Amino acid sequence: MSCAHAIRRVLAIAIFYVVAGWKVFAKAGEPGWGVFVPIYNLYLVCKISGRPEWWLILFFIPLVNIVIGLIIAMDIAKAFSKGPGFGLGLWILSFIFVPVLGYGSAQYTKPEGLTLR
């Protein structure tokens, strides 16, 4: 396999994943271009999950960010009417589960009344 062929393959996979993320944001009523802006996309993920926007700060605290990532993945799965297994998959294997949400038929339902427990 030539270097140019490998670059084209990686580029195609990256485009596939970015478009999937764009579609997930669009389904949730957020701007799809937000997928390209590094910290803004975490802010949008917090909004999509129904968590307060200040949770964005928690992504920058080592070890806490792992737990917050899991909680937000579970909330996003719930917002798209998926179960906890899908949420776990979204957290661990996001490169598979984000395209399933983006290209699939899942419909977004805005979470209501989520609070810290």
KABEL-V108450 format. One record per residue. N is the residue number from 1. RES is the residue in one small letter. SS is DSSP state (@ for helix, = for strand, . for the rest). Layout:
BEGIN
N,RES,SS / N,RES,SS
END
This chain:
BEGIN
1,m,. / 2,s,. / 3,c,@ / 4,a,@ / 5,h,@ / 6,a,@ / 7,i,@ / 8,r,@ / 9,r,@ / 10,v,@ / 11,l,@ / 12,a,@ / 13,i,@ / 14,a,@ / 15,i,@ / 16,f,@ / 17,y,@ / 18,v,@ / 19,v,@ / 20,a,@ / 21,g,@ / 22,w,@ / 23,k,@ / 24,v,@ / 25,f,@ / 26,a,@ / 27,k,@ / 28,a,. / 29,g,. / 30,e,. / 31,p,. / 32,g,@ / 33,w,@ / 34,g,@ / 35,v,@ / 36,f,@ / 37,v,. / 38,p,@ / 39,i,@ / 40,y,@ / 41,n,@ / 42,l,@ / 43,y,@ / 44,l,@ / 45,v,@ / 46,c,@ / 47,k,@ / 48,i,@ / 49,s,@ / 50,g,. / 51,r,. / 52,p,. / 53,e,@ / 54,w,@ / 55,w,@ / 56,l,@ / 57,i,@ / 58,l,@ / 59,f,@ / 60,f,@ / 61,i,. / 62,p,. / 63,l,. / 64,v,@ / 65,n,@ / 66,i,@ / 67,v,@ / 68,i,@ / 69,g,@ / 70,l,@ / 71,i,@ / 72,i,@ / 73,a,@ / 74,m,@ / 75,d,@ / 76,i,@ / 77,a,@ / 78,k,@ / 79,a,@ / 80,f,. / 81,s,. / 82,k,. / 83,g,. / 84,p,@ / 85,g,@ / 86,f,@ / 87,g,@ / 88,l,@ / 89,g,@ / 90,l,@ / 91,w,@ / 92,i,@ / 93,l,. / 94,s,@ / 95,f,@ / 96,i,@ / 97,f,@ / 98,v,@ / 99,p,@ / 100,v,@ / 101,l,@ / 102,g,@ / 103,y,@ / 104,g,. / 105,s,. / 106,a,. / 107,q,. / 108,y,. / 109,t,. / 110,k,. / 111,p,. / 112,e,. / 113,g,. / 114,l,. / 115,t,. / 116,l,. / 117,r,.
END
